[in-house]
Amino acid sequence: MTVPLDASLCLTAGHIFAFAGGEPMKESPEKAAECLNRSRIFTAVVVAPVSLYFLFRWPDWSWMYTVRNRPRRVVLVALAFGLLMGMNELGFRNAARLIRGDREGTAAIEGAATLSLPMLIGLIGIRRLMRIGTIEEFEAGEAQFTPFNLDFLASVSLAGIIAVVCALYVFVKNAR
């Protein structure tokens, strides 16, 4: 997926994983650290590789056709990875702080509210998200409509299945 969408979803995932580990995290700092580490591992081992695959496969689309300076790909990859990890950490730590303060309701509301960010990015960038190609193709109106690109559809489907299965595993593991 795109870097902005993935980063905003990492913020939500951090909240969700902390919320799932609410009771265990209240028991001990060690359990809180275990929950946080699972959230970090999920982001580093599942989300980041998927996001980086899309970034290398469709670099211009991954940045929603906003980054023109292609020679700095290494910097952009590092920025993308750091952004994903940072947003997950921010979401988890925010929710964990609220949960430890006996404010689970607020943590749940804020976690749900974080879903508005990817929805907003999606709505604002719908024209950019629905066309896949290079910056030049996008600007010329020649980028392919994403639902008609079988390679893209297969990649998104496989990535979604992997992410959902792994996220459910982390959620269940944190809740125990």
C-alpha positions in Angstrom: 0.0 0.0 0.0 1.0 3.6 0.1 3.4 4.9 2.7 0.9 7.5 4.1 -1.9 4.9 4.4 0.4 2.3 5.9 1.8 4.7 8.4 -1.7 5.8 9.5 -2.8 2.1 9.8 0.3 1.4 11.9 -0.9 4.1 14.3 -4.3 2.3 14.5 -2.6 -1.1 14.9 -0.5 0.2 17.8 -3.7 1.3 19.6 -5.5 -2.0 18.9 -2.6 -4.2 20.0 -2.3 -2.2 23.3 -6.0 -2.3 23.8 -5.9 -6.1 23.3 -3.2 -6.4 25.9 -4.9 -4.1 28.4 -5.4 -6.6 31.2 -2.1 -8.3 30.9 -0.3 -4.9 30.7 -1.9 -3.8 34.0 -0.5 -6.9 35.7 3.2 -6.2 35.1 5.6 -4.0 33.2 7.1 -7.2 31.7 3.7 -8.1 30.2 3.4 -4.6 28.8 6.9 -4.9 27.2 6.0 -8.3 25.7 2.8 -6.8 24.1 4.8 -3.8 22.8 7.5 -6.1 21.4 4.9 -8.2 19.5 3.5 -5.0 18.1 6.9 -3.9 17.0 7.7 -7.3 15.5 4.4 -7.2 13.6 5.3 -3.9 12.1 8.9 -4.7 11.3 8.3 -8.3 10.0 4.9 -8.0 8.3 3.9 -4.4 7.6 7.3 -3.0 6.6 8.2 -5.7 4.1 4.8 -5.5 2.5 5.1 -1.7 2.4 8.6 -1.9 1.0 7.6 -4.4 -1.6 5.0 -1.9 -2.9 7.5 0.9 -2.5 10.0 -0.9 -4.8 7.4 -2.3 -7.2 5.4 0.9 -7.6 7.5 3.7 -6.1 5.7 6.7 -7.5 2.3 5.3 -6.5 3.6 4.3 -3.0 4.3 8.0 -2.3 1.0 8.9 -4.0 2.9 10.7 -6.8 4.2 13.4 -4.5 7.9 12.5 -4.5 9.8 13.4 -7.7 13.4 13.1 -6.6 14.1 9.4 -7.5 17.9 9.4 -6.9 17.3 9.5 -3.1 15.5 6.2 -2.9 17.6 4.9 0.1 16.6 8.0 2.1 12.9 7.5 1.2 13.0 3.8 2.1 14.6 4.7 5.5 12.0 7.4 6.0 9.2 5.0 5.2 10.5 2.3 7.5 11.0 4.8 10.3 7.6 6.3 9.8 5.9 2.9 10.0 7.7 1.9 13.2 7.3 5.3 14.8 3.5 5.4 14.1 3.0 2.0 15.6 5.1 2.9 18.6 3.1 6.2 19.1 -0.3 4.4 18.8 0.7 1.6 21.3 2.3 3.9 23.8 -0.6 6.3 23.8 -3.2 3.6 24.3 -1.0 1.8 26.9 -0.7 5.1 28.9 -4.5 5.5 28.9 -5.1 1.9 29.8 -2.6 2.0 32.7 -4.5 5.1 33.9 -7.8 3.1 34.0 -9.1 5.0 30.9 -9.8 2.0 28.7 -12.8 3.8 27.2 -10.7 6.7 26.1 -8.1 4.3 24.6 -10.9 2.6 22.7 -12.3 5.8 21.4 -8.9 7.2 20.4 -8.1 3.9 18.7 -11.3 4.0 16.7 -10.7 7.7 15.9 -7.3 6.8 14.4 -9.2 5.0 11.7 -10.3 8.4 10.5 -6.8 9.2 9.3 -6.5 6.4 6.7 -10.0 7.1 5.6 -9.2 10.8 5.2 -6.0 10.0 3.3 -8.0 7.6 1.1 -10.7 10.2 0.4 -8.3 13.0 -0.3 -6.0 10.9 -2.4 -8.6 8.7 -4.1 -7.6 9.9 -7.6 -4.0 9.0 -6.9 -4.8 5.7 -5.2 -6.9 4.4 -8.0 -4.2 4.9 -10.7 -1.0 2.9 -10.8 2.1 3.9 -12.8 4.9 6.4 -12.8 4.6 10.1 -12.0 4.8 10.8 -15.7 2.0 8.3 -16.6 -0.2 9.7 -13.7 0.3 13.3 -14.8 -0.4 12.4 -18.5 -3.6 10.6 -17.4 -2.1 7.3 -18.6 -1.7 5.5 -15.3 -3.7 2.2 -15.2 -6.9 1.9 -13.2 -5.8 -0.2 -10.2 -8.8 -2.7 -10.4 -7.7 -3.6 -13.9 -4.1 -4.3 -12.9 -3.9 -8.0 -12.1 -0.4 -7.8 -10.7 -1.5 -5.1 -8.3 -4.7 -6.9 -7.3 -2.8 -10.1 -6.6 -0.2 -8.2 -4.5 -2.8 -6.3 -2.5 -4.9 -9.5 -1.9 -1.9 -11.5 -0.7 -0.6 -8.6 1.4 -4.0 -8.2 3.0 -4.3 -11.9 3.9 -0.9 -12.0 5.4 -1.4 -8.8 7.4 -4.8 -9.8 8.7 -3.8 -13.3 9.8 -0.6 -12.0 11.5 -2.5 -9.1 13.2 -5.1 -11.5 14.6 -2.3 -13.6 16.0 -0.7 -10.6 17.7 -4.1 -9.4 19.0 -5.0 -12.8 20.5 -1.5 -13.3 21.9 -1.6 -9.8 23.5 -5.1 -10.5 25.0 -3.8 -13.7 26.7 
